[in-house]
Amino acid sequence: MKIRARNKAISGVRVRVEHAIAGIKRLRITTDKFRNKTDSFSDKAMLISCGLWNYHLKCR
């Protein structure tokens, strides 16, 4: 029984993480072909995407 409760807790966290990743991917800057080769720009794009998704969640 203890294993079942642990798996349920892990799956609950996994669902929240997967929903967050899907929300970030909806902005499409993280999933489309990225042509800008500037150093660290992809990190900035991910940072902006995460920030926008968090703002969306806060304002709904």
Backbone as JSON, one array per atom type, in Angstrom:
{
  "sequence": "MKIRARNKAISGVRVRVEHAIAGIKRLRITTDKFRNKTDSFSDKAMLISCGLWNYHLKCR",
  "N": [[0.82, -1.21, 0.0], [2.0, 1.2, 0.65], [3.65, 1.76, -1.49], [1.83, 2.32, -3.5], [0.7, 4.75, -2.62], [2.94, 6.37, -2.74], [3.53, 6.33, -5.5], [1.24, 7.59, -6.41], [1.58, 10.18, -5.39], [3.9, 10.93, -6.77], [2.98, 10.85, -9.42], [1.11, 12.89, -9.36], [2.71, 15.17, -9.11], [4.13, 14.93, -11.48], [2.16, 15.35, -13.43], [1.54, 18.06, -13.06], [3.98, 19.23, -13.78], [4.21, 18.42, -16.46], [2.01, 19.75, -17.57], [2.84, 22.4, -17.22], [5.1, 22.49, -18.9], [3.85, 22.03, -21.35], [2.31, 24.36, -21.51], [4.3, 26.3, -21.78], [5.33, 25.56, -24.24], [3.25, 26.29, -25.88], [3.69, 28.88, -26.62], [5.38, 28.8, -28.74], [7.93, 29.82, -29.41], [9.74, 28.23, -28.27], [9.53, 25.8, -29.53], [9.56, 26.01, -32.33], [11.68, 26.16, -35.28], [14.77, 27.57, -34.63], [16.47, 30.33, -35.69], [18.25, 32.3, -35.03], [21.54, 32.7, -34.19], [22.87, 33.84, -32.08], [24.88, 33.96, -29.15], [23.69, 32.51, -26.18], [21.07, 33.33, -26.66], [19.0, 31.54, -26.98], [18.63, 30.66, -24.39], [17.64, 32.99, -23.25], [15.27, 33.22, -24.67], [13.87, 31.01, -23.68], [13.68, 31.78, -21.01], [12.08, 34.06, -21.23], [9.76, 32.89, -22.28], [9.0, 31.2, -20.15], [8.54, 33.13, -18.19], [6.39, 34.57, -19.33], [4.46, 32.55, -19.37], [4.14, 32.05, -16.63], [3.13, 34.55, -15.9], [0.71, 34.47, -17.29], [-0.58, 32.4, -15.89], [-0.83, 33.6, -13.42], [-2.56, 35.72, -13.87], [-5.01, 34.67, -14.59]],
  "CA": [[0.0, 0.0, 0.0], [2.86, 2.37, 0.72], [4.14, 2.02, -2.84], [0.74, 2.93, -4.25], [0.59, 6.15, -2.2], [4.12, 7.08, -3.25], [3.33, 6.49, -6.93], [0.19, 8.6, -6.61], [2.19, 11.49, -5.13], [4.81, 11.23, -7.87], [2.2, 11.13, -10.63], [0.5, 14.2, -9.2], [3.73, 16.16, -9.43], [4.45, 14.79, -12.9], [1.09, 15.97, -14.22], [1.7, 19.52, -12.98], [5.16, 19.59, -14.55], [3.9, 18.25, -17.88], [1.11, 20.85, -17.96], [3.65, 23.61, -17.3], [5.91, 22.4, -20.12], [2.93, 22.22, -22.48], [1.96, 25.77, -21.56], [5.44, 27.04, -22.32], [5.44, 25.22, -25.65], [2.19, 26.96, -26.63], [4.19, 30.16, -27.1], [6.0, 28.39, -30.0], [9.32, 30.23, -29.58], [10.57, 27.14, -27.76], [9.38, 24.59, -30.33], [9.84, 26.27, -33.74], [13.09, 26.21, -35.69], [15.36, 28.81, -34.14], [17.48, 30.7, -36.68], [19.2, 33.26, -34.48], [22.68, 31.97, -33.64], [23.52, 34.63, -31.05], [25.16, 33.2, -27.93], [22.76, 32.56, -25.04], [19.75, 33.86, -26.99], [17.98, 30.5, -26.75], [18.34, 30.7, -22.96], [16.79, 34.16, -23.01], [13.95, 32.9, -25.22], [13.22, 30.11, -22.72], [13.38, 32.58, -19.83], [10.93, 34.9, -21.56], [8.6, 32.0, -22.4], [8.59, 30.78, -18.8], [7.98, 34.3, -17.52], [5.07, 34.84, -19.89], [3.53, 31.51, -18.93], [3.84, 32.32, -15.22], [2.24, 35.72, -15.87], [-0.6, 34.0, -17.73], [-1.2, 31.65, -14.81], [-1.12, 34.53, -12.33], [-3.65, 36.65, -14.24], [-6.28, 34.05, -14.99]],
  "C": [[0.85, 1.26, 0.0], [3.38, 2.76, -0.66], [3.07, 2.72, -3.67], [0.6, 4.41, -3.9], [1.76, 6.97, -2.74], [3.98, 7.33, -4.75], [2.27, 7.54, -7.23], [0.74, 10.0, -6.4], [3.12, 11.89, -6.28], [4.04, 11.58, -9.13], [1.5, 12.48, -10.54], [1.47, 15.33, -9.53], [4.04, 16.13, -10.92], [3.41, 15.47, -13.77], [1.24, 17.49, -14.22], [2.88, 19.99, -13.81], [4.88, 19.48, -16.05], [2.95, 19.33, -18.38], [1.88, 22.15, -18.1], [4.49, 23.62, -18.57], [5.04, 22.6, -21.35], [2.52, 23.67, -22.62], [3.07, 26.62, -22.14], [5.57, 26.78, -23.82], [4.35, 25.87, -26.49], [2.66, 28.29, -27.19], [5.02, 30.01, -28.38], [7.42, 28.89, -30.21], [10.25, 29.11, -29.12], [10.51, 25.9, -28.65], [9.69, 24.8, -31.81], [11.34, 26.26, -34.01], [13.65, 27.57, -35.34], [16.53, 29.18, -35.03], [18.51, 31.67, -36.15], [20.32, 32.5, -33.77], [23.43, 32.76, -32.58], [23.72, 33.79, -29.79], [24.14, 33.52, -26.85], [21.38, 33.13, -25.38], [18.66, 32.81, -26.77], [17.64, 30.41, -25.26], [17.42, 31.86, -22.62], [15.37, 33.9, -23.54], [13.19, 31.99, -24.26], [12.83, 30.89, -21.46], [12.16, 33.46, -20.06], [9.66, 34.05, -21.66], [8.08, 31.56, -21.03], [7.96, 31.94, -18.04], [6.58, 34.63, -18.02], [4.04, 33.8, -19.45], [3.16, 31.71, -17.47], [2.91, 33.52, -15.07], [0.82, 35.32, -16.28], [-1.32, 33.26, -16.59], [-1.6, 32.58, -13.66], [-2.37, 35.37, -12.63], [-4.96, 35.97, -14.6], [-7.21, 33.85, -13.84]]
}
